[in-house]
Amino acid sequence: MHKIPSVAHEFLNRFKSSIQYKEHELEIPVPMLRLTCAMIKLSLDAWAEGDGTDPDSFNITECEKQYDAVLKLIEDTRKRSEQTCHCILHNVYLAVTGAVPTVPAAADEPAHPEAVS
């Protein structure tokens, strides 16, 4: 069976880490996550209202509201904890790409900045 490469494999240079000392832990790009989350929310709402099969039922204003709401959630999470936001974005990347978490060799990974005195 021939497996078609994912978008992540086609555009690997677009996936980066927001944590400098964890550059090997790639993240899903925030715009991609925003669009996906907004469309899932709108689709679920449409199905709940009984018009989930009508593509014309999507309202662009509501799409923008959901897209912006996801950004606010990500920004709020990042303000509370850069590490938590990174973990979420990295775990989504792993889940959607099927990638296996990689751990660099201990000598290659710099010490955590907060651990250095």
C-alpha positions in Angstrom: 0.0 0.0 0.0 1.4 3.4 -1.1 1.1 6.1 1.6 0.7 9.7 0.4 3.0 12.0 2.3 1.3 14.5 4.6 1.5 18.3 4.1 3.9 18.3 7.0 6.4 16.2 5.0 5.9 18.3 1.9 6.5 21.6 3.7 8.7 20.6 6.6 10.4 24.0 6.6 7.1 25.6 7.8 7.1 23.6 11.0 9.2 25.1 13.8 9.4 25.2 17.5 8.6 28.3 19.6 11.0 27.1 22.3 14.6 27.7 21.3 16.1 24.9 23.4 13.5 22.5 22.0 14.0 23.2 18.4 13.5 19.4 17.6 9.9 19.6 18.9 8.1 20.9 15.9 4.7 22.6 16.3 1.6 22.9 14.2 1.5 26.4 12.7 -1.0 28.6 14.6 -2.8 29.8 11.4 -3.4 26.1 10.4 -4.7 25.2 13.9 -6.9 28.3 14.0 -8.5 27.5 10.6 -9.0 23.8 11.5 -10.5 24.5 14.9 -12.8 27.2 13.5 -14.1 24.9 10.8 -14.7 22.0 13.2 -16.7 24.3 15.6 -18.7 25.7 12.7 -19.4 22.3 11.3 -20.6 20.9 14.6 -22.8 24.0 15.1 -24.3 23.5 11.6 -25.0 19.8 12.3 -26.6 20.7 15.7 -28.9 23.1 13.9 -29.8 20.6 11.3 -28.2 22.3 8.3 -24.8 20.5 8.3 -25.1 19.3 4.8 -25.6 22.7 3.2 -22.2 24.4 2.4 -24.0 27.7 1.9 -25.0 27.7 5.6 -21.6 28.9 6.7 -21.5 32.6 7.5 -18.2 34.4 6.9 -18.7 36.7 9.9 -19.2 33.7 12.1 -16.1 32.1 10.6 -14.0 35.1 11.4 -15.4 35.2 15.0 -14.4 31.5 15.5 -11.0 32.1 13.9 -10.3 35.0 16.2 -11.6 33.1 19.2 -9.0 30.4 18.6 -6.3 33.0 18.4 -7.3 34.5 21.7 -7.3 31.1 23.3 -3.8 30.4 22.0 -2.5 33.9 23.0 -4.0 33.5 26.5 -2.4 30.1 26.9 1.0 31.5 25.7 0.7 34.4 28.2 0.1 32.0 31.1 2.8 29.5 30.0 5.0 29.4 26.9 5.8 25.8 27.8 2.1 24.8 27.9 1.4 26.4 24.6 4.4 24.8 23.0 3.3 21.4 24.4 -0.2 21.8 22.9 1.1 22.9 19.5 3.8 20.1 19.5 1.3 17.4 20.5 -1.1 18.5 17.8 1.8 18.3 15.3 2.6 14.8 16.4 -1.0 13.7 16.3 -1.7 14.9 12.8 1.6 13.9 11.2 2.0 10.6 12.9 5.5 11.6 13.8 7.2 9.9 16.6 8.5 12.2 19.4 12.3 12.7 19.0 14.7 13.2 21.8 18.1 14.7 20.9 21.2 13.2 22.3 21.9 14.6 25.8 25.1 16.3 24.7 23.3 18.0 21.8 20.6 19.6 23.8 21.5 22.8 25.6 20.5 23.1 29.2 17.1 24.7 30.0 17.7 28.5 30.3 16.0 28.6 33.7 18.2 25.8 35.0 21.4 27.7 34.2 22.6 29.9 37.1 
